[in-house]
Amino acid sequence: MKITFLGTSHGITEKNAFCSSAALSVGGRQYIVDAGAPIDTLLQNYGIPFAELAGIFITHPHQDHYVGLAPFTFTMEDFGRFENVAVPVYAPAGIDFDALNVFLFGDPRGHERYRTEDPPPRRVRFFVYPDAPPEGETVFDDGVLRVTAYPVRHCPHSHAFLLEAEGKRIVFTGDLSRDLSDYPRVATETPVDLVVTEAAHGRLSEPATVAILGESRTPRLVISHRNPSRNPLSEVDALAAKLAPKIEVIPAHDGMILEV
């Protein structure tokens, strides 16, 4: 399994950094977690084929985690070279996809030219997954990748994801409460190969934050969605020093590729 970090910044981006998005390559298929970055452009820049896209998963309904779906949807629906591509998007409640389609195409059903009795099938298909119970709930399983959602308290309808494929287990925490009190238990109660967590809200060097992250049962902890004013790289370095040698702390940057 390979992860390409398409965007690693917070809502107010840094130079040469986009908002949160990561692409997973597994079993000849491509999956995306969050779409705050302009994923249509970045997938092409990194040589990730649109035809291999098998799912996009959104952690919560804040624009810096899904705004990249707008240009992606327009690109997919309005250009003939993607006629044989269909991509499902799994998102929580709270995102108005009808409004997105009205903005892009003037009609919630799609482009104005599709106003016929028999419109062509949509290439980007939106599915709303329900709020998960505390023990988690599987929201996707195509036989290659299984995605289980766990509720967190960052905002209504917020979730962390456990992604399982090829015997590997990866946790994306999504955005969390400032004190990390909702850090997903699946990352501390069961072994996982990698955790990707955010650094947009609380300070990484706070003793309580260090203690919570230090309970992670993983050899590697990736710090992404970093707010540079709240968590400059010096904060990441401080956390790394406190968690070493038990856990390797890796600051993410746009274009970073990890093998899991």
N, C-alpha and C positions, 0 to 999 in steps of 0.2 A: 504494500500500500504506500502510495506517495501523496504527500500534501504539498500543494503550492499555495502560498499565502498571497492572495491577490491584493488585499487591503488590510492594513494593520493599525490604522490610526483611529482616533476618536472622531466625534462629529465635527469638530473644528480641526481640519486636517493639518498635518505638517507638510513642509515642502517635500515633494517626491513621495508622498504617501496618501493612499486612499482610505476610505472607511472600511469597516470590517467585511471581509469575504475570504473564504478559503475553498480551494478545489481539491477533491480527493480523487485519485486515480486508483481503481481497483478492478481486477477482473475484466479489463478492456472497456470499462465504463467510467464515466466521470460524474461526480456529484459535487454540489456546491452547498456550503453552509454559510448562510447570510449573504446578502447582496447589496451592501452599502456602497461598494465600488462599482465603476462602470464595467460590469462583467462582460458585456458584448465585445468591447474593445480589448480588454485584458486577456480573455480567452484566446483571441486571435493572436495577440502579442506573444503569448506563452505557448502557442502551438497546440492548444487543447481543442480537439475537434468538436464542433457543435453537434455533429451526428452521433457522438458518443455520450451526450448528456442524458443521464437517466433520472435525475431528480435534483431539485433545489429545495433547501429546507431553511426556513426563517425562524429564528429563536424567539423574537418578540416584535410587537408592532410599533417600533420607533423607526423613523424614516432613515436614519443612518445605518439601518440594517436591511432595508429593502428598496431604497430609492433607485438602485441600479437595475431593478426589474423594469423600470419604465423604458430606458433606451433598449434594453435587451428584448422586451416584448415588441417594441416597434421594429427592431431589426429582424426578428424572427417572423413577424406577421407580414411585413411589407416588402420582402425581397424574395424573388422566386427561387433562389438557390437553396432555401431551407424547406422546400415543399415536402420532403420526406422525413422531416424531423419533427418530433412531438416531445415536449418537455413538461413533465408535471412539476408544479410548484406547491409545496406543502407549507402552509402558513397558519399561524394562530388567528383567533378572532381579533378584530380590531383594525384590520386593513380593508379599506374600501376598494376592492378591485374593479367594481363597476365604475367608480369615479376615475380610476386609472385609465380604463378603456375609453371613457368619454373624453378624457383629456387627450389621449393619443389619437383616437379614431373618430370621435364625434358620436359614438354609439357604444353602449355597454356590451353589445354582442360582438363588436369587432369593427373593422374598417367600414366606412360608409359604402364602399363599392360592394360589400358583402350583404347589402340589404336586399336579399332575394329570398324566394321561398325555400331554396335549398342551398344555404350558405356552405362554403367549404369548411372542413374541420379546423378548429383552432390549433395552432402549433404550440402555444403556451397555454397550459390548462391549470387553473387554480383550484386547489382543494384546501378547505379549512379543517385543520385537525382540532379536536376538542381539548379543553384544558385537562391536562393529565392529572391523575390522582398521585398522592405522595409516593406510592410505590413504583410509579412510572407506568407508561403505556406505550406499546409499539405503535408508531404512526406510519411506518413504511418497512416493507420487507419484500425485495424482489428476488430473493435467493442468492444475491451477491452481497448486498449490504442490508443490514437491519438497523433501523433508527428508533431508539426509545427516548421519549420525552419525559422530563422530570420537572415539576413546577418549581420556579424560584420567584422571589418577591420584588424584583426590580421595578416592574410595572404590571398592571393587569395583563394576563395572558402571556407572561414570560416563562421561558423554558430553557433548561439545559438539555443537551443531547448526549446520549451514549451511542456511538457508532461501532458496529461489530462486523468484521469481514476478515476472511482468511485467517481466522483464529486470533485476530488482534482486536483490542478494545481501546477506543479513544473517546475521551470526554471533552466536549465543547461546553463550557459553562454558560455561554451567553453573558449578558450583563447581570450583575448581582447587586444586592443591597450594599450600601457604603461600608458596612462593617463585616461583610462577607458571612454573616450569620446564616445565609441561605446557600452557602457553598454546597454543591450537590453531594449528598451522602454516598452516592454510587462511587465517587472518587476517593472516598476515605474508608469505605467498608469493604470494598472488593478491589483486587489488583487490576490495574489498567496500564496499558502500554504508554499512554501519553495523555496529558491534560493540557488543554488550551484554555487559558483563563484571561479575564480582562483586567486592565489597569487604568480604567477611566474614572473611577469614583473614589474609592478609599485609597489611602497611601500604603504602598507595599511594605514600607519599613515599620508600620505600626505593630507593636508586639502582638496584639490580638490577630492581626492579619497573618503575621509570620507563623503564629501557632496553628492557625486553621490550615494554611497552605502546607505546613509541615506535616500534617496528618495525611496528606495525599499518599495513596499507595501506588505510586508511579515512580519510575526512574527519571522521567523527564517532564518538566513543567514549562510550557511555552507561555510567555507573557505577550499578549496581543491587545488590540483595541486600546492602545496606550494614549493617555492624555499627557502630552509633554510638559504641561505646566504643573500638573499634580504629581506625575511620576516620570521625571526625567530619567535618563539612563543610569544616573547615580543611584536612584531608588532601586532599580532592577539589580544593579551590582550589589547593593547592600543586602537585598533579599537572597541573592545567590550565595553570598558569603555565609549567611545565617543557616541556609538549608544544606550547604555542602557538608560532607560528601554524599549524604543520603539521597538528595534529589538534585539533578542538574537543572538549573534555571536558564532558559534560552530566550533572549529578547527577540521577538519576531520583527521582520522588516519586509516590506513589499518585495515580492519576487523570491523570497526564501523558500527553499524546497527541503522537505524532511522525508526520509524514508522511515517507515514504521514496520 
